[in-house]
Amino acid sequence: MTITQIDLYNILKTKVGEKEAQALVGFVESEVAEKFNDKKDIFSSKKDLSDLRGDLKSEIKDAKVDTIKWIVGMSILQIATLVAIMKAFIK
């Protein structure tokens, strides 16, 4: 069950009067807006998730490139070490 501002105003107007009803509706509206603004940083939107997904994709791509660089570098180092050891045994 949801009550709109107009419904709340009409209900309160008959009970407490027009000015008081308007003040109460304004107070409730400001409290709800304040609570929402306090909590909106916690919630994530579709845009936030797509930005995060894009950032993760670029980080994963960078990590893959770095891993490949390390593998190629270490392979070259191992081959050079093996060639040096074989030259040492051949002499």
N, C-alpha and C positions, 0 to 999 in steps of 0.2 A: 504494500500500500504506500503510495507516494502522495505527498501533499505539496501542491505548488504554492508559490508565494501568495497568489491571489486567494486560494482556498484558505490558507493559514490566516491571511488578513481578514477575510470574511468571518471566519470562526471567531477570531479574537475580537473583532469589532463589536459583535453582539454581546460578548462577555465583559470586556474591559473598556470599551470606548474606542473612538476612531484614532485619536492621537496616540494613545497607549498601544493600540494594535499596530499602528504604523511604526512606532519605536521598537516594539518587540520583533516585528518582521525584519526591520533593518538590523537589529542586533543579531538575530539568528543568521541572517545573510552574511554579515561581517564575520561571525564566528566560523561559519562553514568555509568561507573564502580563506580565512586565516589558517584553519586546519588543513585545507587543501594545499595552500602555498607551503606550509611546513612539510607536508608529505610528498610534494611533487618531485623533490630531488631524489627520493627513494625509488619512485616509479621510473620505468624506462619505456620509451616510445619506440615505434617501429624505426624511426630515423636513428635513434640511439643504437638500436640493435644492428642496423645495417652499417652504421659507422664503425661499430665494434667489429663486425664481421670483416669489413674491408681492412681494418687495421691488423686483424689476426692473419688475414691472407697475406698481407705484405710482410709481416713478421715471419710467417712460415716460409715464404719464398726466400727471404734473406737467410734464414737458418739453413735451408737446403743448399743455397749457393755457398755459404760458409763451410758446410759439411763436405761438399764436393771439393772445394779448394783444399781442405785439410787432407782428404783422402788422396787426391792427386799429389799433393806435396809429400805426404808420407810414403806413397808408392815410389816416387822418384828417389827419395832418400833411401828407402830399402834397396832399390835396384843399385844405386850408387854404392851402398855399403857392401852388397853382395859382390859387385864387380871388383871392388877394392880387395875384399877377402880372397876372391878367386885369383887375382893378380899376385897377391902375397903368397899363395900356395904354389902357383905355377913357377915362381922364381926359385 
